[in-house]
Amino acid sequence: MNADFLTVIEFWEREKGISRDVLVAAVLEALVSAAKKAVGPARELRCSIDPKSGDIKAFAKLVVSDRVVSKHDQISLPEAKRLKPDANVGDELDVEVTPKDFGRIASQYAKQSLLQHIRRAEKQLIFNEFKDRVGDIVSGTVRRFERSDVTIDLGKYEALLPNRERVPTEEYQIGERIRCFVKAVENGAHGPEIILSRADPQFVIKLFQLEVSEINDNTIEIKGIAREPGFRTKLAVWTRDEKVDPVGACVGLRGQRVKNIVRELNNEKVDIIRWDPNIRNFITNALAPAKLKTVEVDESSRRVRIMVNEDQLSLAIGKRGQNARLTSKLTGWQVDIDAERVAHFGFEEQVAKAVGNLASIPGITPDQAAALVHYGHTSLEELLQIEAGDLAEITGIGDQAQGIVDAARAEAARRTLKIGENQAQ
């Protein structure tokens, strides 16, 4: 043992934040083990380290005796008096029993023990420091991969980003710096472990708390969150202050606040929704911009049935049902979305309908209506645009063309008069 070893202790103290006394105690414990093997079973064996030179010495507490039976436990009176002139039989003396070349043997033991104690002390420091930091965001460097788990270097300590807490769309590179949410500090088989997460919904909430001052000072309250990591997050916000727009405050000027969060989430889509105590309004807000036709609420089963137009169905449900699924998670209600079915007529049904519409006009027979539809004239508006001479060329119409034109004009006048009467009423 020499001064270099003390330099190593000082390095570990500075680098890991472990008390020098703890490290020295660990070394002394190792030295005693080494001394027992080198010296033998000496009585009350102990070791000491010179704080300046780093030299070590082994001492045993021996009993002064007239007749030495065991050299490991006793010392003769003459030898004792050389060490302490006033020594008497029965006294206990600290006698140096440092064996030859003990420094080399002791250094090996001390190094091994020091590393073991450093690991134990470091793990205890991890637990003591991070047990109160659960829920914080920390920044670290990707150090290595173990299967799909990622080890993150936080400076003094290493933390684990398990595969289950990773975002499936993210890939990390060794040396890359990332921010993570401290999810837990667990006592595992190998001691305390810092568990990080980027997939936990609380990570998004914490980012909003850091970015949006109104959330941090409780002006705006986060009422709920639903997340599919890497793809989409829905966040419901609310405020008691009528002068504050909770959605606008979270979005920020020109969307800067939410852009910062989306950038941290690697372009994960974030929907900020105004929370409402009325479940109809809340779900309408959550499914926007899809337009809902009807919202039926079943309080007993906490189920909501929504009807939308067919062209709004894919927007309301979202890609692979994601929008509807996240809305259910966010609101806590089962959301069922269906499209309102619109009757689609085949060609024959459309022809029959057009013929019936024209035949309902006084002065136009069903045969005449069929002939008109056959030539592509399917409505009253079209008949009003055609001259009698053009209609006369249609097979089945002939000299009846002027009568059809007059009937069409009379029907148009009748309908116009009826609209005017309705408006007058």
C-alpha positions as CSV (number, residue, x, y, z in Angstrom):
1,M,0.0,0.0,0.0
2,N,1.4,3.4,-0.9
3,A,0.3,7.0,-1.6
4,D,-0.9,6.0,-5.1
5,F,-3.6,3.9,-3.5
6,L,-4.8,6.8,-1.5
7,T,-5.0,8.8,-4.7
8,V,-7.3,6.1,-6.1
9,I,-9.5,6.4,-3.0
10,E,-9.7,10.2,-3.5
11,F,-10.6,9.6,-7.2
12,W,-13.5,7.3,-6.3
13,E,-14.6,9.7,-3.6
14,R,-14.7,12.6,-6.1
15,E,-16.1,10.6,-9.1
16,K,-18.8,8.6,-7.3
17,G,-19.5,10.8,-4.4
18,I,-18.8,8.0,-1.9
19,S,-17.5,9.0,1.5
20,R,-13.7,8.6,2.0
21,D,-14.4,7.1,5.4
22,V,-16.6,4.4,3.8
23,L,-13.9,3.6,1.3
24,V,-11.1,3.5,3.9
25,A,-13.2,1.3,6.2
26,A,-13.7,-1.1,3.3
27,V,-10.0,-1.2,2.6
28,L,-9.2,-1.8,6.3
29,E,-11.7,-4.7,6.4
30,A,-9.9,-6.2,3.4
31,L,-6.5,-5.7,5.0
32,V,-7.6,-7.5,8.2
33,S,-8.6,-10.5,6.1
34,A,-5.2,-10.4,4.3
35,A,-3.4,-10.1,7.6
36,K,-5.2,-13.1,9.1
37,K,-3.9,-15.2,6.2
38,A,-0.4,-13.8,6.4
39,V,0.0,-13.6,10.2
40,G,-2.3,-16.3,11.4
41,P,-5.0,-16.2,14.0
42,A,-3.6,-13.3,16.0
43,R,-5.6,-11.9,18.9
44,E,-7.8,-8.9,18.0
45,L,-6.0,-8.3,14.8
46,R,-6.4,-4.9,13.2
47,C,-4.7,-2.8,10.5
48,S,-4.0,0.9,10.0
49,I,-3.2,3.1,7.0
50,D,-0.9,6.1,7.3
51,P,-2.9,9.0,5.9
52,K,0.2,10.7,4.4
53,S,2.4,7.9,3.2
54,G,-0.3,5.2,2.6
55,D,1.8,2.6,4.4
56,I,-0.1,-0.1,6.3
57,K,0.7,-1.9,9.4
58,A,-0.9,-4.9,11.2
59,F,-1.4,-4.9,14.9
60,A,-2.5,-7.6,17.4
61,K,-3.6,-7.0,21.0
62,L,-1.4,-9.5,22.9
63,V,-1.5,-10.3,26.6
64,V,1.8,-9.9,28.6
65,S,2.6,-13.3,30.2
66,D,5.4,-15.0,32.1
67,R,5.1,-18.1,30.0
68,V,4.1,-17.8,26.3
69,V,1.8,-20.6,25.3
70,S,0.5,-19.1,22.1
71,K,2.5,-16.6,20.2
72,H,-0.7,-15.4,18.5
73,D,-2.3,-14.4,21.8
74,Q,0.6,-13.7,24.2
75,I,3.9,-11.8,24.5
76,S,6.7,-12.4,27.0
77,L,7.3,-9.8,29.8
78,P,10.8,-9.0,28.5
79,E,9.6,-8.3,25.0
80,A,6.7,-6.3,26.4
81,K,9.0,-4.1,28.5
82,R,11.1,-3.3,25.3
83,L,7.9,-1.9,23.8
84,K,6.5,-0.4,27.0
85,P,8.9,-0.1,30.0
86,D,6.2,-0.1,32.6
87,A,4.4,-3.2,31.2
88,N,3.3,-5.8,33.7
89,V,2.0,-9.4,33.5
90,G,-1.7,-9.4,32.4
91,D,-1.5,-6.1,30.5
92,E,-2.7,-5.9,26.9
93,L,-0.4,-4.3,24.4
94,D,-0.9,-3.4,20.7
95,V,2.0,-5.1,19.0
96,E,2.9,-4.7,15.4
97,V,2.8,-8.0,13.6
98,T,3.2,-6.7,10.0
99,P,4.6,-9.6,7.9
100,K,7.3,-9.3,5.3
101,D,6.0,-8.2,1.8
102,F,2.6,-7.6,3.4
103,G,2.0,-4.5,1.2
104,R,1.8,-6.5,-2.0
105,I,-0.6,-9.0,-0.6
106,A,-2.6,-6.4,1.1
107,S,-2.9,-4.3,-2.0
108,Q,-4.5,-7.1,-3.9
109,Y,-7.1,-7.8,-1.2
110,A,-7.7,-4.1,-0.7
111,K,-8.3,-3.5,-4.4
112,Q,-10.8,-6.3,-4.7
113,S,-12.6,-5.3,-1.5
114,L,-12.6,-1.6,-2.6
115,L,-14.3,-2.4,-5.8
116,Q,-17.0,-4.5,-4.1
117,H,-17.7,-1.8,-1.6
118,I,-17.8,0.8,-4.2
119,R,-20.4,-1.1,-6.1
120,R,-22.5,-1.6,-2.9
121,A,-22.1,2.0,-1.8
122,E,-22.9,3.2,-5.3
123,K,-26.1,1.3,-5.4
124,Q,-27.1,2.6,-2.0
125,L,-26.4,6.1,-3.2
126,I,-28.5,5.5,-6.3
127,F,-31.4,4.5,-4.1
128,N,-31.0,7.4,-1.7
129,E,-30.7,10.0,-4.4
130,F,-33.3,8.7,-6.9
131,K,-36.0,7.4,-4.6
132,D,-37.3,11.0,-4.4
133,R,-36.8,11.8,-8.1
134,V,-39.4,9.3,-9.4
135,G,-41.6,11.4,-11.8
136,D,-38.7,13.7,-12.9
137,I,-37.2,13.9,-16.4
138,V,-33.5,13.2,-16.7
139,S,-31.1,13.5,-19.5
140,G,-28.5,10.8,-20.3
141,T,-26.3,9.2,-23.0
142,V,-27.0,5.8,-24.6
143,R,-24.2,3.6,-23.3
144,R,-25.0,0.1,-24.5
145,F,-27.7,-2.4,-25.5
146,E,-28.5,-5.6,-23.6
147,R,-30.9,-7.5,-25.9
148,S,-33.6,-4.8,-26.4
149,D,-32.9,-3.0,-23.1
150,V,-30.9,0.2,-23.2
151,T,-28.4,1.3,-20.6
152,I,-28.4,5.1,-20.1
153,D,-25.4,6.9,-18.6
154,L,-26.7,9.6,-16.2
155,G,-23.2,10.8,-15.2
156,K,-22.5,9.3,-11.8
157,Y,-24.9,6.5,-12.3
158,E,-26.3,4.2,-15.0
159,A,-30.0,3.6,-15.5
160,L,-32.1,1.1,-17.5
161,L,-34.6,1.9,-20.3
162,P,-36.3,-1.5,-20.6
163,N,-37.7,-2.7,-23.9
164,R,-41.3,-2.4,-22.5
165,E,-40.7,1.3,-21.8
166,R,-39.2,2.1,-25.2
167,V,-41.2,3.8,-28.0
168,P,-41.6,1.2,-30.8
169,T,-40.9,3.8,-33.5
170,E,-37.7,5.1,-32.0
171,E,-34.2,3.8,-32.6
172,Y,-31.2,4.9,-30.5
173,Q,-27.5,5.1,-31.3
174,I,-24.7,4.6,-28.8
175,G,-23.5,8.1,-27.7
176,E,-26.9,9.7,-28.5
177,R,-28.3,11.9,-25.8
178,I,-31.9,11.4,-24.8
179,R,-34.4,12.5,-22.2
180,C,-36.4,10.0,-20.2
181,F,-38.9,9.9,-17.4
182,V,-37.8,8.3,-14.1
183,K,-40.5,5.7,-13.6
184,A,-39.2,3.8,-10.6
185,V,-36.3,2.9,-8.4
186,E,-36.5,-0.8,-7.9
187,N,-34.5,-3.1,-5.6
188,G,-33.6,-5.9,-8.0
189,A,-31.5,-9.0,-7.6
190,H,-28.3,-6.9,-8.1
191,G,-29.4,-4.0,-5.9
192,P,-31.2,-0.7,-6.6
193,E,-32.0,0.0,-10.3
194,I,-33.2,3.2,-11.9
195,I,-36.0,2.4,-14.4
196,L,-36.5,4.9,-17.1
197,S,-39.4,5.3,-19.6
198,R,-40.2,7.2,-22.8
199,A,-43.4,5.3,-23.4
200,D,-45.3,6.2,-20.2
201,P,-48.1,8.7,-20.6
202,Q,-46.7,10.5,-17.6
203,F,-43.6,11.4,-19.7
204,V,-45.9,13.6,-21.9
205,I,-47.6,15.1,-18.9
206,K,-44.2,16.1,-17.4
207,L,-43.1,17.6,-20.7
208,F,-46.3,19.8,-20.8
209,Q,-45.7,20.8,-17.1
210,L,-42.2,21.9,-18.1
211,E,-43.2,23.7,-21.3
212,V,-46.6,25.3,-20.2
213,S,-46.3,27.6,-17.2
214,E,-50.0,27.7,-16.8
215,I,-50.0,23.9,-16.1
216,N,-47.1,24.2,-13.8
217,D,-48.8,26.9,-11.7
218,N,-52.2,24.9,-11.7
219,T,-54.0,27.6,-13.7
220,I,-54.7,24.8,-16.3
221,E,-55.4,21.3,-15.1
222,I,-54.7,18.1,-17.1
223,K,-57.9,16.0,-16.7
224,G,-56.8,13.0,-18.6
225,I,-54.4,11.5,-21.1
226,A,-54.5,8.5,-23.5
227,R,-51.4,7.5,-25.5
228,E,-50.2,5.0,-28.0
229,P,-46.4,5.7,-27.9
230,G,-44.9,6.8,-31.1
231,F,-48.2,7.4,-32.9
232,R,-50.7,9.6,-31.1
233,T,-51.6,11.1,-27.7
234,K,-54.8,12.8,-26.6
235,L,-54.6,15.2,-23.7
236,A,-57.7,16.7,-22.0
237,V,-57.2,20.1,-20.4
238,W,-59.5,22.4,-18.3
239,T,-59.3,25.6,-16.4
240,R,-61.5,27.4,-13.8
241,D,-60.3,30.8,-15.1
242,E,-62.7,31.9,-17.8
243,K,-60.1,34.3,-19.2
244,V,-57.7,31.5,-20.1
245,D,-58.1,29.3,-23.1
246,P,-56.6,26.0,-22.0
247,V,-56.1,24.6,-25.4
248,G,-54.6,27.8,-26.8
249,A,-52.2,28.1,-23.9
250,C,-51.0,24.5,-24.4
251,V,-50.6,25.1,-28.1
252,G,-48.7,28.3,-27.6
253,L,-48.0,31.3,-29.9
254,R,-47.8,29.9,-33.4
255,G,-48.0,26.5,-31.9
256,Q,-44.5,26.8,-30.5
257,R,-45.1,25.1,-27.2
258,V,-46.7,22.0,-28.6
259,K,-44.1,21.9,-31.4
260,N,-41.3,21.6,-28.8
261,I,-43.1,18.7,-27.2
262,V,-43.8,17.0,-30.5
263,R,-40.2,17.4,-31.5
264,E,-39.1,15.7,-28.2
265,L,-41.6,12.9,-29.0
266,N,-40.1,12.4,-32.5
267,N,-43.2,13.8,-34.3
268,E,-45.7,11.8,-32.4
269,K,-49.1,13.4,-33.0
270,V,-50.5,15.2,-30.0
271,D,-54.2,16.2,-29.8
272,I,-55.1,18.8,-27.1
273,I,-58.7,18.6,-26.2
274,R,-60.9,20.8,-24.1
275,W,-62.4,18.8,-21.2
276,D,-66.1,19.1,-20.5
277,P,-68.1,17.6,-17.7
278,N,-70.9,16.8,-20.2
279,I,-69.8,13.5,-21.8
280,R,-71.5,14.4,-25.1
281,N,-69.5,17.6,-25.4
282,F,-66.3,15.9,-24.2
283,I,-66.6,13.1,-26.8
284,T,-67.5,15.6,-29.5
285,N,-64.3,17.5,-28.7
286,A,-62.2,14.4,-28.5
287,L,-63.3,13.2,-32.0
288,A,-63.0,16.6,-33.7
289,P,-62.6,17.4,-36.5
290,A,-65.0,14.6,-37.4
291,K,-68.6,15.8,-37.6
292,L,-71.0,13.7,-35.5
293,K,-74.7,13.4,-36.5
294,T,-76.0,11.9,-33.3
295,V,-74.6,11.0,-29.9
296,E,-76.6,8.5,-27.7
297,V,-75.4,8.0,-24.2
298,D,-76.1,4.9,-22.0
299,E,-75.3,6.0,-18.5
300,S,-75.8,2.5,-17.0
301,S,-73.2,0.8,-19.1
302,R,-71.1,3.9,-19.7
303,R,-71.4,3.4,-23.4
304,V,-71.8,6.0,-26.2
305,R,-73.2,5.2,-29.6
306,I,-72.3,7.8,-32.3
307,M,-73.7,8.1,-35.8
308,V,-71.8,9.9,-38.6
309,N,-72.1,10.3,-42.3
310,E,-70.3,7.7,-44.4
311,D,-67.7,10.3,-45.5
312,Q,-66.9,11.0,-41.9
313,L,-66.5,7.5,-40.7
314,S,-62.8,6.9,-41.4
315,L,-62.0,10.3,-39.9
316,A,-63.9,9.6,-36.7
317,I,-62.5,6.1,-36.3
318,G,-59.0,7.0,-37.3
319,K,-56.2,4.9,-38.8
320,R,-56.6,1.3,-37.5
321,G,-59.3,2.5,-35.1
322,Q,-56.8,4.6,-33.2
323,N,-58.9,7.8,-32.8
324,A,-61.9,5.9,-31.4
325,R,-59.7,3.7,-29.2
326,L,-57.9,6.7,-27.7
327,T,-61.2,8.5,-27.1
328,S,-62.5,5.6,-25.2
329,K,-59.3,5.5,-23.0
330,L,-59.4,9.3,-22.5
331,T,-63.1,9.5,-21.5
332,G,-63.4,6.2,-19.7
333,W,-66.5,5.4,-21.8
334,Q,-67.0,2.7,-24.5
335,V,-67.3,4.5,-27.8
336,D,-69.1,2.8,-30.7
337,I,-69.1,4.7,-34.1
338,D,-71.3,3.7,-37.0
339,A,-72.1,5.3,-40.3
340,E,-75.6,6.3,-41.2
341,R,-76.6,4.2,-44.1
342,V,-77.9,6.0,-47.2
343,A,-80.0,4.1,-49.7
344,H,-78.2,3.6,-53.0
345,F,-80.5,2.9,-56.0
346,G,-79.5,0.7,-58.9
347,F,-79.8,1.9,-62.5
348,E,-83.3,0.4,-63.0
349,E,-84.5,1.9,-59.8
350,Q,-83.2,5.3,-60.8
351,V,-84.9,5.0,-64.2
352,A,-88.2,4.0,-62.6
353,K,-88.0,6.9,-60.1
354,A,-87.3,9.4,-62.8
355,V,-90.3,8.1,-64.9
356,G,-92.5,8.3,-61.8
357,N,-91.5,11.9,-61.1
358,L,-92.3,13.0,-64.7
359,A,-95.5,11.0,-64.9
360,S,-96.7,12.8,-61.7
361,I,-96.8,16.1,-63.7
362,P,-100.4,16.7,-64.9
363,G,-100.6,16.4,-68.6
364,I,-97.7,13.9,-69.0
365,T,-98.6,10.2,-69.3
366,P,-96.5,7.3,-68.1
367,D,-95.6,6.3,-71.7
368,Q,-94.5,9.9,-72.5
369,A,-92.5,10.0,-69.3
370,A,-90.7,6.7,-70.2
371,A,-89.9,8.0,-73.6
372,L,-88.5,11.3,-72.2
373,V,-86.4,9.4,-69.6
374,H,-85.1,7.0,-72.3
375,Y,-83.7,10.0,-74.2
376,G,-82.1,11.5,-71.1
377,H,-84.7,14.0,-70.0
378,T,-85.2,13.0,-66.3
379,S,-86.5,16.1,-64.5
380,L,-88.9,19.0,-64.8
381,E,-85.9,21.4,-64.9
382,E,-84.6,19.7,-68.0
383,L,-88.0,19.9,-69.8
384,L,-88.2,23.6,-69.2
385,Q,-84.9,24.0,-71.1
386,I,-86.1,22.1,-74.2
387,E,-88.0,23.5,-77.2
388,A,-91.1,21.6,-78.5
389,G,-89.5,21.0,-81.8
390,D,-86.7,19.1,-80.2
391,L,-89.1,16.9,-78.2
392,A,-91.1,16.2,-81.3
393,E,-88.2,14.2,-82.7
394,I,-88.4,11.7,-79.8
395,T,-90.1,8.4,-80.7
396,G,-93.4,8.2,-78.9
397,I,-93.7,12.0,-78.4
398,G,-94.2,13.5,-82.0
399,D,-97.1,16.0,-82.2
400,Q,-97.6,15.7,-78.4
401,A,-94.4,17.7,-77.8
402,Q,-96.1,21.1,-77.4
403,G,-98.6,19.6,-74.8
404,I,-95.7,18.3,-72.8
405,V,-93.9,21.6,-72.8
406,D,-97.1,23.4,-71.7
407,A,-97.6,20.9,-68.9
408,A,-94.1,21.3,-67.7
409,R,-94.4,25.1,-67.7
410,A,-97.7,24.9,-65.8
411,E,-96.2,22.6,-63.2
412,A,-93.3,24.9,-62.7
413,A,-95.6,27.9,-62.2
414,R,-97.7,25.9,-59.8
415,R,-94.7,25.0,-57.7
416,T,-93.4,28.5,-57.7
417,L,-96.8,29.8,-56.5
418,K,-96.8,27.2,-53.7
419,I,-93.4,28.2,-52.5
420,G,-94.5,31.9,-52.4
421,E,-97.6,31.0,-50.4
422,N,-95.5,29.0,-47.9
423,Q,-93.1,31.9,-47.5
424,A,-95.9,34.3,-47.0
425,Q,-97.3,32.2,-44.2
